Amino acid sequence: MNLINKIIKPNPQQTKLSHKLVLLGTFLLLFSSIYFIYKLQPYFEKLHEKKMAQAGGNFFFNFSIVLLGVQLLFLIYIFYHYFKYKPIAPVSDDDLPIITVIVPAYNEGKLVLDTLVSLANGDYPKEKLEIISLDDGSVDDTWMWMNKAKEILGERVTILQQPKNMGKRHALYRGFKIARGSVFVTVDSDSIVENDTLRQLVSPFVKDEKCGAVGGNVRVLNTEDGIIPKMLNVSFVFSFEFIRSAQSALNTVLCTPGALAAYRSKAVMNCLEDWINQKFMGNPSDIGEDRAMTNMILKQGYHVLFQRNAYVLTNTPDKFKGLYKMFIRWERSNVRENINMSKFAFTKFREGSTFGARILLLNQWLKVILAYPMMLFMLYVLIKYPILSICSSLAGIFLFSSIQVLFYANKYNVKESFWAYTYSIFYTYTLFWITPYAIATASRRGWLTRSLPVSK
């Protein structure tokens, strides 16, 4: 964890005053909401009685209680499987398979050099490691930095150029077609891996013959670039180390992240042509290649696991525009792949239990189905009962975000954990529209966040 400690953990002396003020404002909002709920309790009770007397009041109240109960049961289910999860111990050099690491790059500049060097200089046996990096028609100096990596690493890395910008999926496809490893590893070109990451990532394939894919543990590289990366870092820890740990205990990680994932080559080749030719509503799929590949491997009956100790540090957006475009892309992919997963999840698609996979999928669908009703209800209450809306939502944020805060604080850093509160407020009031918008535009193509790097 030396690299994690060195890059991720900020020096308290360098924390900006503005960040402290944001956290202070966060706590003022949260504690003020609790205070106003206490002081205005009689008003809220009268309002509740009035609404219950109206037509539909009872139905809505009972529906809300049922929905809350379902979410609490799901959370308990996830907690139970989180505590069952254990990462698979790394195997010896002799037992490690030959692997091919594929690194597609588009307008990444010097970052691609850092990525390739971190991969080559890890502790994975050199004779069992093949690295292929593909420039996907970049219009900046990415190819120059890939050549620089070639100069430094020599035969340990192969660099190729796509004839034009064709998209990440096509770059990966070309890499898969020429790879010689029995395990394929995909790494984003703006990411840095730990010294033992590759060993940790591929060991499950040796220990579990049913393992078809493994997702790595993604942390944020650029936490010093602003408030958004700081918030995302805490969110990522909960998403990966809690949610994906529980999914892994069910052998059903829903998405192996593009930043770091490994696939059994046989499983990839079984579905490769379907994957590259995948369409949604008649349009070629040029997003969500990671979730699509995960689905296709699950469909074959393989287990999809998570390796908590396989760390990768990746760049995230540091501006609002880049953030919401990334989320739109992710949510569009979720809508598409929920549909695709539904086509096989309720069949006997693998040996052993499939119950957990179905529960995870149904929870995904619940989010999609309720996206529009919840957004409309939130706007209605905000307009008609602004004090009630703001106070209740902030109190809810305080309650449920405390789970993330405690989780992060226990594993990493107490001060950093408080960004979970800020992130929840930020998402609730500025990004609530993402899922409804993604549903309405699910058939649209485009990566959205691809552009020339501002700085490297």
Secondary structure as UniProt FT lines:
FT   HELIX           2..7
FT   HELIX           12..14
FT   HELIX           17..39
FT   HELIX           41..53
FT   TURN            55..56
FT   HELIX           57..84
FT   TURN            93..95
FT   STRAND          99..105
FT   TURN            109..110
FT   HELIX           111..120
FT   HELIX           126..128
FT   STRAND          129..135
FT   HELIX           142..153
FT   HELIX           154..156
FT   STRAND          157..161
FT   HELIX           168..178
FT   STRAND          183..187
FT   TURN            189..190
FT   STRAND          191..193
FT   TURN            195..196
FT   HELIX           197..207
FT   TURN            209..210
FT   STRAND          211..220
FT   HELIX           223..225
FT   HELIX           227..237
FT   HELIX           238..244
FT   HELIX           245..249
FT   TURN            250..251
FT   TURN            258..259
FT   STRAND          260..264
FT   HELIX           265..276
FT   STRAND          279..280
FT   TURN            281..282
FT   STRAND          283..284
FT   HELIX           289..299
FT   TURN            300..301
FT   STRAND          303..314
FT   HELIX           320..342
FT   TURN            343..346
FT   HELIX           355..369
FT   HELIX           371..384
FT   HELIX           386..411
FT   HELIX           414..417
FT   HELIX           419..430
FT   TURN            432..433
FT   HELIX           434..440
FT   TURN            441..443
//
